[in-house]
Amino acid sequence: MVQPILAAGGVVYRQKKSGDVEFLLVHRPRYQDWTLPKGKLDDGETFKAAAEREVAEETSFKIVTEKKIGTIGYVTPNGNDKMVRFWLMRTVGGKFKANDEVDQIRWLPSLEAYRALSYLRERTVLERANRYLADPTSGRIYLVRHAYAGKRSNWTKDDRVRPLSKAGRKQVSLLTDVLSEEPVVRILSSDYKRCHNTVAPLGNLLQIDVEPESSLAEGASADEVLKTIRELAHRPSVLCSHGDVIGATIGRLHAEGIPLSGEMRWDKGSIWLLQTSRGRVVTGRYLPAV
């Protein structure tokens, strides 16, 4: 398996005397785009060290690294897989100096910065950082039902090892494309093969281990799933589970009056996007299978 290009960067912000927050965007003359500062890892360098070095080299600002925001992945114009891990950073001094990589910078409020960024994938990173600054307890859960794995009745072996079907593998490719552009910190999955294999390619791309989680296995209760979500707290995470478990969980949230948008479904390969605060789900939105 070919390793993705490894990179890291920062969502750099400053807080004005008024309390308003502005975010830093950099302009790269080589690509004629506006982005978040970032760059490739040097040999033997950690992601965090690379993020701090790249921000310093591209902007000349002194920064304090505050929190890991998450990891995104995408395919470069040359067809290579690339993943970028971002940290939230606050400026504490320094003055911008134009250089070969960055010739201009802009300090913008969140909405203007969001609109000015050239790439949708980086807008999701900025959105996550801004939400965290507004509510440090906020989090986001991507509750995924595993992809197609054929009919249970046609499988004679242990159901835990039932593999994905051809259609399921195609779904996984599309799911990976969707989820890789969302900043993620952790990936948890039922230990059933069809669940693990649904999110394993995402883990490989983002260089995040898929953690087996018993509360996501078939037969688990809504209480168990919601307990896991509380324990994840503010960490944006992907959770892969089964239809009975997701149905029970969404049903519980609906019964508790949590605002849910979209159809009350949990088809294979679909996602429930759950926004959390203080470890509790506050809204949910159904994203149909791609």
Secondary structure, 3 states (H helix, E strand, C coil): CCCCEEEEEEEEEEECCCCCEEEEEEEECCCCEEECCEEECCCCCCHHHHHHHHHHHHHCEEEEEEEEEEEEEEECCCCCEEEEEEEEEEEEEECCCCCCCCCEEEEECHHHHHHHCCCHHHHHHHHHHHHHHHCCCCEEEEEEECCCCCCHHHCCCCHHHCCCCHHHHHHHHHHHHHHCCCCECEEEECCCHHHHHHHHHHHHHHCCCEEECHHHCCCCCHHHHHHHHHHHCCCCEEEEECHHHHHHHHHHHHHCCCCEECCCCCCCCCEEEEEEECCEEEEEEEECCC
